[in-house]
Amino acid sequence: MRKVQNPKIYEKIERDNEDDGEVDLHHNYVSNEKVLLSLDLTSLSHLGNESARETNIPNKMISSANITEVTEFLLLGFSNLQEKQLILFPVFLCLYLLILSGNITTVTAIRLEHRLHTPMYYFLSVLSVSETFYTIVILPKMLLNLLSVLRTISFTNCAVQMFFFLGFAITNCLLLGVMGYDRYAAICHPLRYPVLMSWRVCGQLSVFCGIAGFILSLIMVNLVFSLPFCNSNKVNHYFCDISPVIRLACTDSDSHEFVIFILGALVLVVPFSFICISYISILRTILKIPSTEGKQKAFSTCASHLTVVIIHYGCASFIYLRPTASYISNKDRLVTVTYTIITPLLNPIVYSLRNKDVQLAIRKVLTQKFCLN
């Protein structure tokens, strides 16, 4: 404890201890209650502040000594299923191969078939490429962990995985918004469509989606991994997602979570609102078409896109448009499987099953491939 520096306090202590002949001022300050009661407010405030600082220093030293800096994370994944993980492996492997083959076939068919060289199919091919890399970032590691006892991922690799996952995920959200605008321009402004959606505009829109997606991803990842991580390193997920990782931070992360929430809301709400407004205008225009065949054709071109939008935005909103504290691992993991595996698989299936032009192009590509073999 610090020695009292106030002269009045020294004099008081000396008077109280004259009979004993003690001059140890520090000892008498501690033992004499009269002195403590006679302290003026200024001295008491000073001593309180000094005492608080002295008390906190050891605590900080102790906490620092007990902190273990995290250098790697443990992905728990589906470990709660125990032996059933062996059943999941062939299921997810088949789905992964279907995603790769479906999206690659769609991109190849669109590229080789000249009738599909339109803005709508151009954006579909860009979306298929993005979905393919989106799954490559997550699924190989997940499949490996299903068969492995050691399910660790280094701190750096976790950040890299989150960066590319969020980058492609945000790009997909923006691309779906652009595809909604494309349908709006084609149906509501058919005469101006070649100008509104020229190849130059299409290229600029796709580049914008990619750049904006990865810039926003970089901001979010920086917000997450700028926090200190210590002691606990168990990520209750099968990949490095925002909510399960940021929960492991050993400091208050409310401000970081709030900024991430705002960015997530912008990424999801703004494009989805734009899509809704576009489809309201599309619906009004379709209802004005006199022929039934014309209405059916217009609806068919939008139905595939609308189906993917509802599933993608619905699942993503459930996960990211809520506080991290409400994260429920098992339910969230199931929803995450939907938009990380089912949605990329759904894109080529929905667009090929509901679109005759894509079906003919795929058949043509497959026929040429088998004939060459």
TAMO-V425901 format. One record per backbone hydrogen bond with DSSP energy under -0.5 kcal/mol. CO is the residue of the C=O (numbers start at 1). NH is the residue of the N-H. E is the energy in kcal/mol with one decimal. If there is no record, write none. Layout:
co=CO nh=NH e=E
co=CO nh=NH e=E
This chain:
co=6 nh=9 e=-0.5
co=6 nh=10 e=-1.4
co=7 nh=11 e=-2.2
co=8 nh=12 e=-2.1
co=9 nh=13 e=-2.3
co=10 nh=14 e=-2.4
co=11 nh=15 e=-2.1
co=12 nh=16 e=-1.8
co=13 nh=17 e=-1.0
co=15 nh=18 e=-0.9
co=17 nh=21 e=-1.1
co=17 nh=22 e=-1.1
co=23 nh=25 e=-1.7
co=24 nh=28 e=-2.1
co=25 nh=29 e=-2.0
co=26 nh=30 e=-1.5
co=27 nh=31 e=-2.2
co=28 nh=32 e=-1.9
co=31 nh=33 e=-0.8
co=32 nh=36 e=-1.3
co=33 nh=37 e=-2.2
co=34 nh=38 e=-1.4
co=35 nh=39 e=-0.5
co=36 nh=39 e=-0.7
co=40 nh=44 e=-2.3
co=41 nh=45 e=-2.4
co=42 nh=46 e=-2.2
co=43 nh=47 e=-2.8
co=44 nh=48 e=-2.5
co=45 nh=49 e=-2.4
co=46 nh=50 e=-2.4
co=47 nh=51 e=-2.9
co=48 nh=52 e=-2.4
co=49 nh=53 e=-2.1
co=50 nh=54 e=-2.5
co=51 nh=55 e=-2.4
co=52 nh=56 e=-2.2
co=53 nh=57 e=-1.6
co=54 nh=58 e=-0.9
co=55 nh=59 e=-1.0
co=56 nh=60 e=-2.7
co=57 nh=61 e=-2.2
co=58 nh=62 e=-2.6
co=59 nh=63 e=-3.0
co=60 nh=64 e=-2.7
co=61 nh=65 e=-1.7
co=62 nh=66 e=-1.6
co=63 nh=67 e=-1.1
co=67 nh=69 e=-0.6
co=68 nh=231 e=-2.3
co=71 nh=155 e=-2.4
co=73 nh=75 e=-0.6
co=73 nh=153 e=-2.5
co=74 nh=76 e=-0.9
co=74 nh=235 e=-2.6
co=76 nh=79 e=-1.9
co=78 nh=81 e=-1.9
co=79 nh=82 e=-1.2
co=81 nh=84 e=-2.0
co=82 nh=85 e=-1.8
co=83 nh=86 e=-1.6
co=84 nh=87 e=-1.0
co=84 nh=88 e=-1.5
co=85 nh=89 e=-1.8
co=86 nh=90 e=-0.8
co=87 nh=91 e=-1.1
co=88 nh=92 e=-3.0
co=89 nh=93 e=-2.4
co=90 nh=94 e=-2.2
co=91 nh=95 e=-2.1
co=92 nh=96 e=-2.4
co=93 nh=97 e=-2.3
co=94 nh=98 e=-2.2
co=95 nh=99 e=-2.4
co=96 nh=100 e=-2.4
co=97 nh=101 e=-2.7
co=98 nh=102 e=-2.8
co=99 nh=103 e=-2.4
co=100 nh=104 e=-2.3
co=101 nh=105 e=-2.3
co=102 nh=106 e=-2.1
co=103 nh=107 e=-2.4
co=104 nh=108 e=-2.5
co=105 nh=109 e=-2.7
co=106 nh=110 e=-2.3
co=107 nh=111 e=-2.1
co=108 nh=112 e=-2.3
co=109 nh=113 e=-2.1
co=112 nh=114 e=-0.7
co=113 nh=116 e=-1.3
co=114 nh=117 e=-1.6
co=116 nh=118 e=-2.1
co=118 nh=122 e=-2.3
co=119 nh=123 e=-2.5
co=120 nh=124 e=-1.4
co=121 nh=125 e=-2.2
co=122 nh=126 e=-2.1
co=123 nh=127 e=-2.5
co=124 nh=128 e=-2.2
co=125 nh=129 e=-2.1
co=126 nh=130 e=-2.4
co=127 nh=131 e=-2.7
co=128 nh=132 e=-2.0
co=129 nh=133 e=-2.1
co=130 nh=134 e=-2.1
co=131 nh=135 e=-1.8
co=132 nh=136 e=-1.8
co=133 nh=137 e=-1.7
co=134 nh=138 e=-0.5
co=135 nh=138 e=-0.6
co=135 nh=139 e=-2.5
co=138 nh=142 e=-1.8
co=139 nh=143 e=-3.0
co=140 nh=144 e=-2.1
co=141 nh=145 e=-2.1
co=142 nh=146 e=-1.5
co=143 nh=147 e=-0.7
co=144 nh=147 e=-0.8
co=144 nh=148 e=-0.6
co=149 nh=151 e=-0.9
co=151 nh=75 e=-2.6
co=153 nh=73 e=-3.5
co=154 nh=158 e=-2.5
co=155 nh=159 e=-1.8
co=156 nh=160 e=-2.5
co=157 nh=161 e=-2.8
co=158 nh=162 e=-2.3
co=159 nh=163 e=-2.2
co=160 nh=164 e=-2.4
co=161 nh=165 e=-2.5
co=162 nh=166 e=-2.6
co=163 nh=167 e=-2.3
co=164 nh=168 e=-2.5
co=165 nh=169 e=-2.3
co=166 nh=170 e=-2.9
co=167 nh=171 e=-2.0
co=168 nh=172 e=-2.2
co=169 nh=173 e=-1.9
co=170 nh=174 e=-2.4
co=171 nh=175 e=-2.6
co=172 nh=176 e=-2.3
co=173 nh=177 e=-1.5
co=174 nh=178 e=-2.3
co=175 nh=179 e=-2.7
co=176 nh=180 e=-1.6
co=177 nh=181 e=-1.8
co=178 nh=182 e=-2.3
co=179 nh=183 e=-1.9
co=180 nh=184 e=-2.0
co=181 nh=185 e=-2.8
co=182 nh=186 e=-2.2
co=183 nh=187 e=-2.1
co=184 nh=188 e=-2.6
co=184 nh=189 e=-0.6
co=185 nh=189 e=-1.2
co=189 nh=193 e=-0.8
co=192 nh=195 e=-0.8
co=192 nh=196 e=-2.9
co=193 nh=197 e=-2.8
co=195 nh=198 e=-1.0
co=198 nh=202 e=-2.7
co=199 nh=203 e=-2.2
co=200 nh=204 e=-2.3
co=201 nh=205 e=-2.6
co=202 nh=206 e=-2.3
co=203 nh=207 e=-2.2
co=204 nh=208 e=-2.4
co=205 nh=209 e=-2.2
co=206 nh=210 e=-1.9
co=207 nh=211 e=-2.7
co=208 nh=212 e=-2.9
co=209 nh=213 e=-2.1
co=210 nh=214 e=-2.0
co=211 nh=215 e=-2.1
co=212 nh=216 e=-2.3
co=213 nh=217 e=-1.8
co=214 nh=218 e=-2.1
co=215 nh=219 e=-2.0
co=216 nh=220 e=-2.3
co=217 nh=221 e=-2.8
co=218 nh=222 e=-2.1
co=219 nh=223 e=-1.9
co=220 nh=224 e=-1.9
co=221 nh=225 e=-2.8
co=222 nh=226 e=-1.0
co=224 nh=227 e=-1.1
co=228 nh=250 e=-2.1
co=229 nh=70 e=-2.0
co=230 nh=232 e=-1.8
co=233 nh=74 e=-3.0
co=233 nh=235 e=-0.8
co=234 nh=236 e=-0.7
co=235 nh=76 e=-2.7
co=235 nh=77 e=-0.6
co=235 nh=237 e=-2.3
co=237 nh=77 e=-2.3
co=239 nh=241 e=-1.4
co=241 nh=245 e=-1.3
co=242 nh=246 e=-2.9
co=243 nh=247 e=-1.4
co=245 nh=248 e=-1.7
co=246 nh=249 e=-1.3
co=248 nh=230 e=-0.6
co=253 nh=257 e=-2.7
co=254 nh=258 e=-2.2
co=255 nh=259 e=-1.9
co=256 nh=260 e=-2.3
co=257 nh=261 e=-2.4
co=258 nh=262 e=-2.3
co=259 nh=263 e=-2.4
co=260 nh=264 e=-2.7
co=261 nh=265 e=-2.5
co=262 nh=266 e=-2.2
co=263 nh=267 e=-2.4
co=264 nh=268 e=-2.1
co=265 nh=269 e=-2.9
co=265 nh=270 e=-0.7
co=266 nh=270 e=-1.1
co=266 nh=271 e=-0.6
co=268 nh=272 e=-1.6
co=269 nh=273 e=-2.9
co=270 nh=274 e=-2.2
co=271 nh=275 e=-2.5
co=272 nh=276 e=-2.5
co=273 nh=277 e=-2.4
co=274 nh=278 e=-2.3
co=275 nh=279 e=-2.5
co=276 nh=280 e=-1.8
co=277 nh=281 e=-1.9
co=278 nh=282 e=-2.3
co=279 nh=283 e=-2.4
co=280 nh=284 e=-1.9
co=281 nh=285 e=-2.0
co=282 nh=286 e=-2.7
co=283 nh=287 e=-2.2
co=284 nh=288 e=-0.7
co=285 nh=288 e=-0.7
co=286 nh=289 e=-1.5
co=291 nh=295 e=-1.6
co=292 nh=296 e=-2.4
co=293 nh=297 e=-2.2
co=294 nh=298 e=-2.1
co=295 nh=299 e=-2.6
co=296 nh=300 e=-2.4
co=297 nh=301 e=-1.5
co=298 nh=302 e=-0.8
co=299 nh=302 e=-0.7
co=299 nh=303 e=-2.2
co=300 nh=304 e=-0.8
co=302 nh=306 e=-2.7
co=303 nh=307 e=-2.2
co=304 nh=308 e=-2.0
co=305 nh=309 e=-2.3
co=306 nh=310 e=-2.2
co=307 nh=311 e=-1.8
co=308 nh=312 e=-2.7
co=309 nh=313 e=-2.6
co=310 nh=314 e=-1.8
co=311 nh=315 e=-2.2
co=312 nh=316 e=-2.2
co=313 nh=317 e=-2.3
co=314 nh=318 e=-1.7
co=315 nh=319 e=-1.5
co=316 nh=320 e=-2.7
co=317 nh=321 e=-1.9
co=320 nh=322 e=-0.7
co=323 nh=326 e=-1.1
co=324 nh=327 e=-1.8
co=327 nh=329 e=-0.6
co=328 nh=332 e=-2.7
co=329 nh=333 e=-2.5
co=330 nh=334 e=-1.7
co=331 nh=335 e=-2.0
co=332 nh=336 e=-2.7
co=333 nh=337 e=-2.0
co=334 nh=338 e=-1.2
co=335 nh=339 e=-1.6
co=336 nh=340 e=-1.9
co=337 nh=341 e=-1.9
co=337 nh=342 e=-1.4
co=338 nh=343 e=-2.4
co=341 nh=345 e=-1.4
co=342 nh=346 e=-2.4
co=343 nh=347 e=-2.0
co=344 nh=348 e=-0.7
co=345 nh=349 e=-1.1
co=346 nh=350 e=-3.4
co=347 nh=351 e=-2.3
co=348 nh=352 e=-1.8
co=349 nh=353 e=-2.7
co=350 nh=354 e=-1.9
co=355 nh=359 e=-1.9
co=356 nh=360 e=-2.6
co=357 nh=361 e=-2.0
co=358 nh=362 e=-2.6
co=359 nh=363 e=-2.4
co=360 nh=364 e=-2.2
co=361 nh=365 e=-2.3
co=362 nh=366 e=-2.8
co=363 nh=367 e=-2.6
co=364 nh=368 e=-2.3
co=365 nh=369 e=-2.1
co=366 nh=370 e=-2.3
co=367 nh=371 e=-2.3
co=368 nh=372 e=-2.0
co=369 nh=373 e=-1.6
